[in-house]
Amino acid sequence: MPKRGGRVWFWRWRRNPLRRRSDIAEAWVGAAAAATLLLTVPVVGVVMAGFGERSALDQARGLHRTAAHLVEDAPTTPTRFRGTTDVSVRAAVRWTGPDGSSVTGEAKVPSGSGAGSPTTVWLDDTGRVRPTPPTPTQAASQGAALGATAATVAGLLVTGGWWTARKALDVRRRRQWERAWTDFDTDRGHRHA
């Protein structure tokens, strides 16, 4: 029997008069959890990473870049949110529409830009200003983050299921031990009031 540090490996799988059904069930639950962690969790991560990257790249579909100029000076102090390094602000810009007319709208521009400064805006098919779509590198990063998160959540769910099953089996074993001790005491003539 292979031993390590005084423990016998795979004892739940061997014939043993002390082995209980709950020991066998625990071994199977552990094997199923390990197989799920090794096979399913990476697949979930890869699939969700691909989905996240495609979703980020789809944001650019139907958008086109247009050269624009600032109508007014952009504020010098960007609105900062915790954890962001965005130094752009919203300001009025003007561009030439598809029909040759002058169109004015509001877009994100670098803070402190002066009136007349050139900038680029992204427009949808209806001519509305849209946020700058992610680059392929940014899309890959977003996909990787989504994939890692999904794989972590899947792994936690599998591990939580395995832990819950083990706890339920432990409760069942405790009840079995209590019944066995009660039967043993009763057989020996000890009665409990």
N, C-alpha and C positions, 0 to 999 in steps of 0.2 A: 504494500500500500504506500503510495507516495505521501510523504509527510513534510510539513514545513512548520518549524517552530512548535512542534508538539501537536499540531492540528492535522487531521486526516483530510485530504482534499477529496471532493466529490463524494462525501460519505452519504449524502442523500440519495445518490444513484445506486449504491451498493445494497446487497441483501444484508439486513441487520435486524435482529429481533427488537431493537429499540426504535427503529425507524417508524414514524407515524405517517398517515396519509397527508397530514398537513405539511410534513417535511418534504414529501414528494411534490405537493402542490407548490410549495415555496420554491423548490428547485426549478420547476417548470415556469413559474412566473418570472423568476430571475433570468432564465434563459430567453424567454420571450422578450423581456425588457432589454436585455443586452443585444439581441438580434435587431430589435426595433431601433435602438440607439445607433447601432452600427450601419444599418441599411436605410432606414426611413429618414432619420434626421438629416444626413447629408443631402439626400434627394430633395427634401423640403427646402433646405437652404439654397441649393442650386436653382431649383425651379422659381423660388421667390426672387432670387437675385436677377434672373433673366426677366421675370415679369416686371420688377422694379425698374430695370434699365430700359426695357421697351416702353414702359409707361412714361418715363422721363423723356425719352427721345420722341414720343408721340406728341409731347407738348409743342414741338417745333412744326408739326404738320399744319399746313395751311397758313403759316406765318411767313411774312417776308420783311426783309430789312428795308428801311427807308432813311435816307439822309434828311436830317432836320437841323434847325438852328434855334437857339434859345431866344425867346421873345423878351425875357427880362433876366436880370442877374439872379443866379441861383443862390439860395441861402448858404451861408458859410458853415453853419452848424447842423450837421446831420442829426436826425432823430435816431438815437441809439437804443437798441433793445439789448437786454442782457444776453451775452454769448454771441453777439453778432459783430462782425467787423465791417459791415456795410457802411461806406462813406458817401453814399449817394442820397440825393434829396429829390423831392418832386418839384417840378417847375414847368412853366408854360413853354411849349415848343411849337414851331411852325414847320410844316412840310408841304410839298406839292402833291396833291391827290392824283389818282390815275386819269382824271379828266382835265388836269392842268390847273385846277383851282387851288388856292391857298387854304390849307386846313390847319387849325390850331387845336392843340390838345395838351394834356398834362402827361409828363413822362418822368421817369427817374433819370437824373443826370448827375455827374460828379459835383460834389458840393463846392461852392465858390466859383463856379463857371460864370463867365461874364455874358451879358446879352450879345447875341450874334454868334456865340461859339457853336461850332458844328458838333452834332451828336448823332447817334443812331437810335431810331425807334423801331420797334417790331409791331407790325400791324396784322390783324386778321383779315379775312376776306371781306368783312363788312367795313373795314377801315378804322376799327377801334384799336387804340393802343393796348398792347399786351405786354406782360413781363418778358424780360429776355429769357429765351429758352435755355436749358442747360446745354453745355458742350458735351460731346461724347465722353470725355473724361469725367465730368460731373455726373453724367447719367450712369456711368459705370460705378462711380463711388456711391451714388444713391442706391443702385441695385445691390451692391455688396453690403451696404448697411442694412437694407431690408432683408436680404438673404441671411445675414448673420443673426439678426433679430428673430426672424422666423425659425431658424434652426435652434436658437437658444430656447425660445418658447416651446417648441416641439420637444426638445430634450427635457425641459423642466416638467412638461406634462407627462412624459413617459416615466421619468424618475418619480414624480409625485404619485402616479398610478401604482408603480412598483412598491413605493413606501407604504401607501394605503393598503395594498394587498397584504404586505408583510405584517402590518399592524393588526389587520383583521385576523390573519392566521395566528398571530401571537395571542390575541384575545381568545380565540377558539382553543388553542393549546392550554391556556391557563384554566379555562373551564373544564377541559378534559382532565387536567391534573387534579383540580379540586374534586371532581367526581371520583377519580381513582383513589385519592386519599380518603375521601368519605367512605367509599366501599371498603377500603383496607381497614379503617378504624372500626367499621361496623362488623366486619368479619372477625376481628380480634376481640370483640365484646365491648368495645367502647361506644357508648351511646351518647349522642349530643342532645341536650335539652332544647 
